[in-house]
Amino acid sequence: MREQDADAWDVWGAARAGRKERNAAGAVTWFNWTQWPDHGPDEKVLGDLSGARVLDLGCGSGGNLAHLAALGAEAVGVDISPVQVAKARARRPHLDVRQRTAEEFLTADTYEFEVVYSVFGAAWFTDPAVLLPLVHARLAPGGVYAFSHNPPALSGCYGPQASQMQPPEKGAEPLYVKRWDYEAGTWGELLRQAGFTDVTAEVIAPPEGKRTGTLLVRGLRGRRRSG
């Protein structure tokens, strides 16, 4: 466990308001890929979810995970933050949520998933040279890996960057975690190098009046050849 990272995400999780009880359509569970409520694609990006084994890397308080479980998926969530895991378990006690880093969970055994996804989660904050092979190895043949996060904030600032988490206490020192920023085309190439096929990478336009879009990347693990 990366203790300093866990502390930083506890700071972020403690300051973050929980997901509202209903969305604009009146639904009690829903899936959001973007940072903008009720905007962008939904869970259909992940394919058929009924009975699918699904893993959320960086599940936070479990909002997206709860929606997939409601659709009939066998859903597991992983998060590094004890605060976020406690929130998820308190609000949604039926969910299977584990306090682990993505790397720890993915290397723990060989259980396969039909879907692995990350929404502003571990896919952004873990070295892709480490994470992508681990995800690929745990996907069932034909399985889907998809993730979303912000595009690079500044052109030319790529690779590992620092994200600051500021504790609320007066005079407290900020905490930092690494994120990995790449343009859509680079992410696509990284997935292909890791063995993913049918890769797509795009920036979803923001809602009217907003400036920052959302990077959405998707790839498949190729099916095993017969014979």
N, C-alpha and C positions, 0 to 999 in steps of 0.2 A: 504493500500500500504506500502510495506517495503521500506522506503525512502533510507536507506543506500544501500540496494541491487540495487535499481533503479539507484542510482548514480554510483555504481560499474559497472553495465552493460552499462551505458552510456559511461563510459571510454572505455570499451571493444569495444562497437559498433562504437565509433568514430574512433578508431584506425584500425578497420577491413576493408580491401578492399572489395568492392562489388563483387558479383558474376559476372564472365565474361559474355559477351553477347551471346556466343555460346559455347557448349561443344565440346569434341573431335569428336563427330559424326555430328556436325553441327546443333544440335537442339538448339532452342532459349529458351525452357523450359525443365527441367529435374528434376529427383528426386535423391538425394544423401543421403544414410544412413551413410556413413563413412566420416572421415576427409580427405580422399584422393580423389581428383577429378576423376570422370569417373571410379570409382572402387567400386565393390560390387553390391548387389542386388538393384532393383529399386522399383517402387511403387506397383508392383505385390504382395509384402508382405502384402499389405493392402486389397487385394481382389477387388471385383467389385466396381468401383468408379463412374460410370456413374449415375448421379442423387443422389449420396450418400451425406448425411450431414456429413461433415468432420471438425474436430477441430485440429488445430496445437497449441500445448502448448509450447510457446517459439519460435515463428515463425521468430524472427530476421527480416531481410529485406525482407522476403517473397518469396525467391526463390523456395523452395519446394511447398509452398502454391500455387504459380502461376501455377506450373505445374499441380497440381491436379484440379485447376479451369479450366485449358485448356482442361482437360480430361472430363469435364462435372460435376465435383463435386460441391456441394453447400458448399463452403469452407470458414471457419472463422479462423482467426489467432489471438492469444493472446500473448502479450509480455509485460514485466515489464518496459522495457527501452523506454523513450520518444524518444531518438535518433534513436533507431532501428525502432520504429513505424513510425517516420517521414521519414526515408529512404524508408520503404516499401510503404508508401502512395505516396511519390514523384515519385518513379520509377514505381510503379504498382498501379495507382489510382483506378483501377477497383476492387481491393481486399478489403474484409471486414476484417480490422485489428483493434483490440481493445487494448488500453493500460490498462492492468489489470494484477494482479498476477493470476496464474492458479487457486489458491484456491478461489479468489474473483469471477472469472468468473464462475467456476463450481458450486458455491453455490448461484449464483444470481437468477437462475430460474430452471425449470425442463425440458427444451428443450432437446430432445434426439439426439444423433449422432450415425451414423452407424460406424464411424471411429474416433478414437482419437489417435494422434501420437505425438511424441516429438523426435527431432533429436538434440542431444547435448543441450537440452533445459530444460524445467521445470521438467521433469521426473528425471533428474540428480540432480537438485538443490532445490528440495522440499522434505521434510520428507515423505517417502513412507507410513508411518503410517497415514498421513493426506491425501496424494494425491490419493492413490490407491482406497480407498472407494469412494471418490468423483468421480473419473473417472468411476468406476464400476456403480455408480448410474446414470450417465448421458449417458451411452451407451445403445443403443437399444438392445433388445434380439438378440443374435447372432453377436453383434457388435465386432469390432476388436480394441484392444489397442496394440500399438507397440511403442517401443522407442529404441534409440541407444545412446551410449556414450563410452568413453574410459573405458577399464577394469581398475581395481585397479592398481595404479602405483607401489605399493609395496605389496608383499605378507604379510598378517597379518594386514594391515592397512585398516580396514573396518569400516563401519558406517559413521557418519558425519566427513568430512575432510574440511580443509580450502583451498579455491582457491583465489589467489592474483590477483588483478587488479591494475596495476601501472599507475597512471596519467602521462602524458608526461611532465608536468611542472617540472622544476628543483626544487628539494627539496620537492616535493609534497609527502605527506604520502600515502602509499598504502592503497587500500580498499580491503575488504575481503567479500566473500560470502561462504556459506556452500554448499558442494555437498555430496551426499551419495554414497559411493563406496562399492560394493559387487561383489563377484564372480557370474558367470552365474547361478550356482546351487542355490545360496541364493536368487537371484532375482526371479527365477522360483518358489521357495517355498513361497516367499512373495506374489506373484500374486495369487497362489493357496489359500493361507490363506485369501486373500481379495475376494475370490469367483470366480476368473477367471478359465476357463477351457481350455483344449487343449493348455497348455502353452509350449512354446519352448524358450530356451535361449542358445545362442551360441556366440562364438567369431569369427568374420570374419577375416580371415588372411589378413595381410597388403599386399600391392603390393611388388614386388621384390625390395630388397634394403632398405625396411623400417622395423622397429621393432615393432611398436605398432599396434595391431589389433583394431577391433571395436566390442563392445558388442552389440548384437541385441536381444531384448526380445519381445515376442509376446504372447498375450492371448486373449480369447474370453469371452464375457459375455454369460452365458448359456441362451438358449431359454426358454421362459415361458412354463410351462406344461399346456396342455389343460385340461379342466374340473376342 
